[in-house]
């Protein structure tokens, strides 16, 4: 079973939940058993962890935790035997390696701050690349390679390609560049 968690409270998290977490949960529900929890209740999430194979988290992150306040950290990630996929800032810095060391099958996340921009091309970048990872069509290593290539394509298109004159082209290209440089598959 895949546990999908996205707190979705306020601005950026609300955007991430509606544009990334919910569409990914909808795609996953077709091919996998999943529980979607759009909550920031750590106690409730802790009751679901023993039943979860994989965890998809979409929301705020820090180097040591997912969520603010922390929903997943060094205390409870050890209970996740499957893979953790975190579309969250900085969590692949320390939490990811600690989770793998504690026994999770793998960790995919980012080591820097994500720049969440209201842009359909970035929403598609997340959905189209995380979906094959989450459905096991791609390994973590394949995901990292393909995601970086897709980010490079968006970056090139918005810095010097056909979309370079579009409104917010530089912001969108920069957001893709940050994702490309900071994604990690552990």
N, C-alpha and C positions, 0 to 999 in steps of 0.2 A: 504494500500500500504506500502511496505517496501522500505525504502531508504537505499541503499548500498553505502557507501562512503569509498574510500581508495585513499589517495593522490598518493602513489607510486613513490615518487621522491627520487632517490638515494638509494644506497645499501639496507639497511634493509627494508625500506618501499617498495622498488621495489619487494623484495623477498616476503614480506607479501601480497602484492597485487596479484602477479602472482600465488603464491602457496596456499593462503588462501582465499582472497577476491573474486577473479574471480571464483574459483571452487564453493564457497558457493553461489555466485550470480547465477551461472549456475544451481545449484541444486534448488535454490529458485524459479527461473523463471518457473519451471515446475509446481509448486503448488501455487504460489502467484503472485499478481501484484507487480511489483517492478520497481524502477528506480535506475540504477547503475550510479554513478558519480565518475569517477576516476579523481578527480580534487582537487586542494587546493584553490579554489575560494569561499571564505566565502559568498560573495554577491549572487552568483549563488545558493549556498546551502541554503541560507536563503529563497530564493523564493520557494524552494521545501519543506521546513519544514512544512508549513501549510497543505500540502497534505499528509504528511507521517503519517502512523500509527506507525510503528516501525522503528528504525534506527539500522543498522549494520555498525559499524565503525571499520576499520582495518588499523592501522597505529600508529604513535607516540602518546603518551599521557603523561600527567602530572597529578598531584593530582587535579588540577583545570580545566583542559581543554583536549580536543581531538584535536590533530594537533599541528604543530609548523611551523608557527604561528597558534594561536588558530582558529579552524574552529567551534568548539562547546565549549561553556563555560556556566557559570552561567547565562549569558544574554539570550542566545537563546535556551538552553535545556528545558526551561519551556514551549516552544511551541510544544514540542513533547509529545503528549498525550499517545502514546503507550509505548512500551518498548525500552530501549536502550541496545544494546549488543555491548560492546567495547572490541575488541581484541587489547588492548593497555596497555602500562605500566601505573601503578599507578592511573588510573582514578577512580577506585572504592574507593579510599581513601576519597576524599572530593566531587568531582564532582558527583559521584553516589548517595551518600546520599542527596546532595543538589537537584539533579534532581528528586528523589523520593519525597522529601519534596515539590518540586514545582509542582508536579502533574503527573509525568510520571508513567506509570503502573508498571514499574520495571526497574532494572538496573543490568546487569551482566558485570563484568569486573575484573580487577586485582588490587591489592593494592601494588604490588612491580614491579620491572623491569622484563620484559620478556626477556628470553635469546633466541633470534631467531637464530636457528641453521639449516643449510642446511642439513636436514635429513628427508627422506621420512616417517619414523615412526612418527615423530613429526607433519608433514603435515597431515598425516592420523588421528592423535590424535585430531587435531583441526577440521578437516572436519567432521569426524565421530561423534564427540560429539556436535559441534555447530549446525549441520544440524537439528537434532531432536528438539533442542531448538527453532531454528528459524522457523520451520514448525509447531510448537505447539504440537509436539508429546510428548515432555517432558515439565513439568513445570520448573520454575527457580530452585526450590528446588531439583527436580529430576536431573536436569542438573548438579547442583553443586555436588551432591552425586556421580553420575555416572562419571563425569569428574575427580573428585579426585581419584576414584577407577581406572580409565583408566590410569591416570598419575602414580599412584602407580605401576600398572602393567608394564609400560614402565621403570620406575625407577628400579624396582626389576630385570627386564630382563637385564638391562644394567649394574647394579652394581654387581649382584651376579648370574644371570641366564645365559641362553644360549648365550646371546649376550655380555657378560662381556669382552670378548677378541677382540671384533670388534673395528676397528678404531673409535675413538671418543666416545667410549662407556661411559666413565665417563662424557663427556660433554653433551651427549644426556640424560643420567640419571639425571644429575644435572638440565638441562633445564626442564625436566618433574617434578622434585621435586619442583622447584620454581613455576611452574604453579599450582601444587597441593596445595602448601601452600598459594598462594596469590589470588586464584580465589574467587570471592564473588558474591552471588546472593542476591540482595536487593529487 
